[in-house]
Amino acid sequence: MAKLILTHEVTGLGTAGDVVEVKNGYARNYLLPRGFALAWSKGGEKQVESIKAARAAREHASLEDAQAQAQSLSAKPVKLTVKAGESGRLFGTVKPADVAAAVEAAGLGAIDKRKVELPEHIKSVGKYQANVRLHEDVAAVIDLQVVAG
């Protein structure tokens, strides 16, 4: 078992600043190469407070604010214009940062790209859904309309 400090939120494992124990292969092959975690050490324990403070600054001030934004995000679809070929296949893929930028451009407020979860790789135009974790207890589903531009 490897003891790690999470630097990003990992679904099903914990949030940034948590100290977790995971199997060596999961740590070595997934969490560490992607920058989701740091190896735990006594010196690294001091970083936990700064990571938690940064996370608190990014989160919503209250549960009510998060619920209000979740309702506005779920109310109407978000249009995402991307480059695509004639067959509707995208040049590249839609990333969480693209979704966050489209939400902000639609006037639905700013969301952190690290809180956006895409259940599948979006490689063609069409209708999709994305999950956004706005608060520990609040998640919203965004309806995306990916169109060629």
N, C-alpha and C positions, 0 to 999 in steps of 0.2 A: 504494500500500500504506500502511496505517495501523499505527502501532506503538502497542500498548495494554498496559496492566497489568490482568490479570484479577482481579476482586474475588470471583468465585464460580467454582465448578467448572463448566466447559462441556464436555459430552461431545464427544469427538473433537478438542478444541482444547487443553485444559490445565486446570490446577487454579489455585486462588486464589494470587496472588502471582507467577504466571508472566508473563514479558514475551513477547508474541506479535506477529507481523505478519500482518494479515488485509487483505482487500480493503476499500476505502473504503466500499462500499455495505453490506457485512456489519457493519462497525463502526458506521456512521451509522444504519442502519435496525434493527439487532437488538441488538447488544451494549451500546451506549451508552444507548439509551432504556430498556432493561430493568434497567440498573444492574449488568450483569455485568462491566463493564470501565470503566477510566478511561483518558483519553488519557495517553500516556507523556510524561514531562518529567523533567528532572534532579531537581526537587524531589519528583516522584512516585516516583522510584527509592528514596527514603528510606522510603516507605510500604510497599514490598515486604517489608521485614523484619518490620514489624508485622503485615502480612497473613499472612505465613508463620507467625509465632509464634501468631497466633490460630487458624490452621488446625491447627497441631500440637496445640494444647490441646484442640480438638474431636475429633481423631482417636483411634482406639483406641491403647492403649499398645503393643500388640504384634499380630503377625499371628495368633498363637494365639487371642487374645481375639476378634478379628474372625471367625475361622473358627468358634469355638464359638457366637457369636451368630448367625452365618449358618445353622448347623445348627438352632438352636432356632427361628429365624424360618421356615425351610422345613419344619419338622416338622408344624405344625398351621395350619389356616386362621385368619385374623383376621376377626372379625365387626365390621362397620362399620354402625352404625345411623344412618340419615339420614331427613330429612323427605321424603316422597314423596306423590304424588297416588294416586288409586284405580287408575290404569292402570299404576302402577309407575314413572312418570317422576319424577325427582328435582326438587325445588325448588332449582335451582342445579346445581353439579357437585362432585364429590369432588376435593379439593385434596391435595397432598402433606402439608400440615400435618395434615389430617384423618387420613391414613394413619398418620403418626407418632404422633398422639395415641391412635389405636386400638391400635397395637402396644404402647404403654406401658400402656394400660388393660388389655390382655390379659396383662400381666405378663411380656412378652418382652424387657424392657429398653428403654432410651431410644435413639432414633435421631434423627439430625438431619434435619429436614424438607428441607434442601437436598440431601440424598443420595438422596431418593426420586424415582424416575422413573416416571411413569405413561405407558404406551405409547399410550393413547387417552384421550379425554375420557369420563369415567364419568358418564352422564346418566340411567341407569335402574338398577333393582335387578337383582341377578344375581351371577354369579361372574366375577372378574377377577384379573389378576396385576399386581403392581408389582415393579419392580426397585429394590434398595437397594445402593448402593456403600458398604460398610463400611470398606474399606481400599483402597489402590492395587491390590492383587492379589486382593481378596475382594469378591464381589458375591453377593447372596442374592435369591431370588425369593419373594415373599410371595403366598400365595393369599388374596384378599380375597372375603368374602361380604358384599355390600352388601344390607342389608335395610331395609325401611320401618319407621320407629319412631314 
